[in-house]
Amino acid sequence: MRRLLVLLLIVAPALLHGQTPTREQKPVAFEVATIKRNISGEGGSIGIEPGGRFRAINADVRFLIATMYRPAGGPRLFPSQIIGLPDWASTEKYDMTGKVAGEFAGLSASEQFRRMPPMVQALLEDRFKLRLHRETRQMPIYALVVARTNVIRPSTVDCRKEPDKCNIQSAGGHYSAVGLTMNNFMIFLSNTVERVVIDRTRLQGTYDVEFDWSSEPGSDKPSIFTAVQEQLGLKLEPTTGAVDVLVIDRIERPTPD
């Protein structure tokens, strides 16, 4: 989705993994939800407002599915991982709001983020009549391997003792991180190349990373593939592997509110 600001992912990327509620935690649905078409052509946003209200502006259904049904610990699903969606699910935009119960609004921000995906899933399944199932298919992927040793630097910060010093910043073709785990780096790389990336580096612990790459056409910076190899001593190798996919069994346009 062009120019979509995903507040949920910026604020708490590790908490939005489409988790299923535990046996002790019953699924929670929105008390009231509204859905309307948006034909403005403007940028969009998805996030949780103060008090726990969910709001999506100018969002397409494909992106919501890719975000809210993502596997635990992984990046959002890519278009190739969502099988059988009609074209309108990617081109038609909607404004959605979801009012939560008072007990949800009183939860901490981290707990709200953790419980939000199942609630949005329930909204999609109710209003869009979404039905899907999961499969595993062999698809093109990338494997991250070590090309040159002793280039990527182990972190000098213990994030457990000094969490405020650990951070990740990525904007305009510049990426920097202090206390970076390889799992978080896999998520960044997967989102950047829009293909599943698996870790075959055997690197343990955390790292301090900084590099530049071309995020826009016509830039004089190197591609993400060249930047990772030249500046970090790592390499993205094309291969094939088992990839989790969603197969859409049914989906309909929502009835107007």
C-alpha positions as CSV (number, residue, x, y, z in Angstrom):
1,M,0.0,0.0,0.0
2,R,1.5,3.3,-1.1
3,R,2.4,5.8,1.6
4,L,0.7,3.7,4.3
5,L,1.8,4.6,7.8
6,V,1.5,1.6,10.0
7,L,1.5,2.9,13.5
8,L,1.0,-0.5,15.0
9,L,4.3,-1.7,13.5
10,I,6.3,1.3,14.2
11,V,5.3,1.5,17.9
12,A,5.5,-2.2,18.8
13,P,6.9,-4.4,15.9
14,A,7.5,-7.4,18.2
15,L,3.9,-7.5,19.5
16,L,1.9,-7.6,16.2
17,H,2.4,-11.2,15.1
18,G,-1.2,-12.3,14.6
19,Q,-1.2,-14.4,17.8
20,T,-4.1,-16.6,18.7
21,P,-5.6,-16.0,22.1
22,T,-4.6,-18.5,24.8
23,R,-7.1,-20.8,26.4
24,E,-7.2,-18.5,29.4
25,Q,-7.7,-15.4,27.2
26,K,-11.0,-15.5,25.3
27,P,-11.1,-13.9,21.8
28,V,-12.2,-10.3,22.0
29,A,-14.3,-8.6,19.3
30,F,-15.0,-5.0,18.8
31,E,-18.2,-3.8,20.4
32,V,-19.0,-1.5,17.5
33,A,-17.3,-1.4,14.1
34,T,-17.8,0.8,11.0
35,I,-16.5,0.3,7.5
36,K,-16.8,2.9,4.6
37,R,-15.2,3.2,1.2
38,N,-12.5,5.8,0.8
39,I,-12.0,7.2,-2.7
40,S,-9.8,10.2,-1.7
41,G,-6.6,8.8,-3.2
42,E,-4.7,10.2,-0.2
43,G,-2.2,8.4,2.1
44,G,-3.4,5.9,4.7
45,S,-2.7,5.0,8.2
46,I,-3.4,2.1,10.6
47,G,-3.1,2.4,14.4
48,I,-4.6,2.3,17.8
49,E,-5.8,5.6,19.2
50,P,-5.8,6.5,22.9
51,G,-8.3,4.4,24.8
52,G,-7.8,1.4,22.5
53,R,-9.9,2.4,19.5
54,F,-8.7,0.8,16.3
55,R,-8.7,3.0,13.2
56,A,-7.6,2.3,9.6
57,I,-7.8,5.1,7.1
58,N,-7.6,4.5,3.3
59,A,-6.5,0.9,3.9
60,D,-6.9,-2.0,1.5
61,V,-8.0,-5.5,2.6
62,R,-4.9,-7.2,1.3
63,F,-2.7,-5.1,3.6
64,L,-4.9,-5.8,6.6
65,I,-4.8,-9.5,5.9
66,A,-1.0,-9.4,5.4
67,T,-0.5,-7.6,8.7
68,M,-3.1,-9.2,11.0
69,Y,-2.6,-12.8,9.9
70,R,1.2,-12.7,9.9
71,P,3.0,-15.7,11.5
72,A,4.4,-15.4,15.0
73,G,7.8,-13.8,15.0
74,G,7.8,-13.0,11.2
75,P,7.2,-10.0,8.9
76,R,4.0,-9.1,7.3
77,L,2.8,-11.5,4.6
78,F,3.9,-10.6,1.0
79,P,1.5,-10.6,-2.0
80,S,2.9,-14.0,-3.1
81,Q,1.9,-15.5,0.3
82,I,-1.8,-14.6,-0.1
83,I,-3.4,-16.9,-2.7
84,G,-6.8,-16.3,-4.3
85,L,-7.5,-12.6,-3.4
86,P,-9.7,-10.8,-6.0
87,D,-8.2,-7.6,-7.5
88,W,-10.6,-5.3,-5.6
89,A,-9.1,-6.4,-2.3
90,S,-5.8,-4.7,-3.2
91,T,-7.2,-1.6,-5.1
92,E,-10.3,-0.6,-3.2
93,K,-9.6,1.5,0.0
94,Y,-11.7,1.6,3.2
95,D,-11.9,3.5,6.4
96,M,-12.5,1.3,9.4
97,T,-13.0,1.9,13.1
98,G,-13.5,-0.5,16.0
99,K,-14.7,0.5,19.4
100,V,-13.5,-1.8,22.2
101,A,-15.0,-2.7,25.5
102,G,-14.1,-0.7,28.6
103,E,-12.1,-3.5,30.0
104,F,-9.9,-3.5,26.9
105,A,-9.5,0.2,26.9
106,G,-8.0,0.0,30.4
107,L,-5.3,-2.4,29.4
108,S,-1.7,-1.4,28.9
109,A,-0.5,-0.3,25.5
110,S,1.5,-3.5,25.0
111,E,-1.4,-5.7,25.9
112,Q,-3.7,-3.8,23.6
113,F,-1.2,-4.4,20.7
114,R,-1.0,-8.0,21.6
115,R,-4.8,-8.5,21.5
116,M,-5.5,-6.4,18.5
117,P,-4.8,-8.9,15.6
118,P,-7.5,-11.4,16.6
119,M,-10.0,-8.6,16.9
120,V,-9.3,-7.2,13.4
121,Q,-9.4,-10.8,12.1
122,A,-12.9,-11.2,13.6
123,L,-13.9,-7.9,11.9
124,L,-12.7,-9.1,8.5
125,E,-14.4,-12.5,8.9
126,D,-17.7,-10.9,9.9
127,R,-18.0,-7.9,7.6
128,F,-16.0,-9.2,4.6
129,K,-17.1,-12.8,5.1
130,L,-13.4,-13.7,4.9
131,R,-12.7,-17.5,5.1
132,L,-9.1,-18.8,4.6
133,H,-6.8,-21.6,5.5
134,R,-3.1,-22.0,5.8
135,E,-0.8,-24.1,3.7
136,T,3.0,-24.6,3.2
137,R,4.3,-24.3,-0.4
138,Q,7.8,-24.4,-2.0
139,M,8.5,-20.8,-3.2
140,P,11.5,-18.6,-4.0
141,I,13.2,-17.2,-0.9
142,Y,16.5,-15.7,0.1
143,A,19.0,-17.2,2.6
144,L,21.3,-14.8,4.5
145,V,24.8,-16.2,4.7
146,V,28.2,-14.9,5.8
147,A,30.3,-13.7,2.9
148,R,33.2,-12.2,4.9
149,T,33.9,-12.9,8.5
150,N,34.5,-10.2,11.2
151,V,32.8,-7.4,9.4
152,I,29.5,-7.2,11.3
153,R,30.2,-5.9,14.8
154,P,28.9,-7.5,18.0
155,S,27.0,-5.0,20.1
156,T,28.8,-3.2,22.9
157,V,25.5,-2.7,24.7
158,D,23.6,-5.3,26.9
159,C,20.0,-4.6,26.0
160,R,18.8,-6.4,29.1
161,K,20.6,-4.0,31.3
162,E,20.4,-0.8,29.2
163,P,17.3,-1.2,27.0
164,D,17.1,2.5,26.4
165,K,20.3,2.4,24.4
166,C,19.0,-0.3,22.0
167,N,17.1,0.9,19.0
168,I,16.5,0.4,15.3
169,Q,16.2,3.3,12.8
170,S,15.4,2.9,9.1
171,A,14.5,5.8,6.8
172,G,15.5,7.0,3.3
173,G,17.9,4.2,2.6
174,H,19.8,4.5,5.8
175,Y,19.6,1.7,8.4
176,S,21.2,1.7,11.9
177,A,20.6,-0.5,14.9
178,V,22.1,-1.0,18.3
179,G,21.6,-4.4,19.9
180,L,20.1,-5.9,16.7
181,T,19.1,-9.5,16.8
182,M,19.3,-11.6,13.7
183,N,15.5,-12.3,13.9
184,N,14.7,-8.6,13.7
185,F,17.2,-8.2,10.8
186,M,15.4,-11.0,9.0
187,I,12.2,-9.1,9.3
188,F,13.7,-5.9,8.0
189,L,15.3,-7.7,5.0
190,S,12.2,-9.7,4.2
191,N,10.1,-6.5,4.1
192,T,12.7,-4.7,2.0
193,V,13.1,-7.4,-0.7
194,E,9.5,-8.5,-0.3
195,R,10.4,-12.1,-0.1
196,V,10.9,-14.5,2.9
197,V,14.5,-14.3,4.1
198,I,15.9,-17.1,6.3
199,D,19.0,-16.9,8.6
200,R,21.9,-19.2,7.7
201,T,24.6,-17.1,9.2
202,R,24.9,-19.0,12.5
203,L,25.6,-15.6,14.1
204,Q,24.6,-15.5,17.7
205,G,23.9,-12.6,20.1
206,T,23.3,-9.0,19.1
207,Y,25.0,-6.6,16.8
208,D,25.5,-2.9,16.1
209,V,24.8,-2.2,12.4
210,E,24.8,0.8,10.1
211,F,24.6,0.8,6.3
212,D,23.2,2.7,3.4
213,W,21.3,1.4,0.3
214,S,19.2,2.6,-2.5
215,S,15.5,2.8,-1.5
216,E,14.5,5.0,-4.5
217,P,15.0,4.6,-8.2
218,G,17.8,6.7,-9.6
219,S,19.8,6.8,-6.4
220,D,23.6,6.6,-6.5
221,K,23.5,4.3,-3.5
222,P,24.0,0.5,-3.9
223,S,21.1,-1.9,-4.0
224,I,20.2,-3.7,-0.7
225,F,21.9,-6.8,-2.0
226,T,25.2,-5.0,-2.7
227,A,25.0,-2.9,0.5
228,V,24.5,-5.9,2.8
229,Q,27.5,-7.7,1.2
230,E,29.9,-4.8,0.9
231,Q,29.1,-3.0,4.2
232,L,28.1,-5.9,6.5
233,G,30.0,-8.9,5.0
234,L,26.7,-10.8,4.5
235,K,25.1,-12.1,1.4
236,L,21.5,-12.7,0.2
237,E,21.5,-15.9,-1.8
238,P,18.4,-16.9,-3.9
239,T,17.1,-20.3,-3.1
240,T,13.8,-22.1,-2.6
241,G,12.1,-23.2,0.6
242,A,8.9,-24.0,2.4
243,V,6.8,-20.8,2.8
244,D,3.6,-20.4,4.9
245,V,0.8,-19.0,2.7
246,L,-2.8,-18.1,3.2
247,V,-5.3,-19.5,0.7
248,I,-8.5,-17.4,0.5
249,D,-11.6,-19.6,0.3
250,R,-14.1,-16.7,0.4
251,I,-14.2,-12.9,0.6
252,E,-16.9,-10.4,-0.2
253,R,-17.2,-6.6,-0.4
254,P,-18.7,-5.4,2.9
255,T,-22.3,-4.1,3.0
256,P,-22.3,-0.3,3.6
257,D,-22.9,1.0,7.1
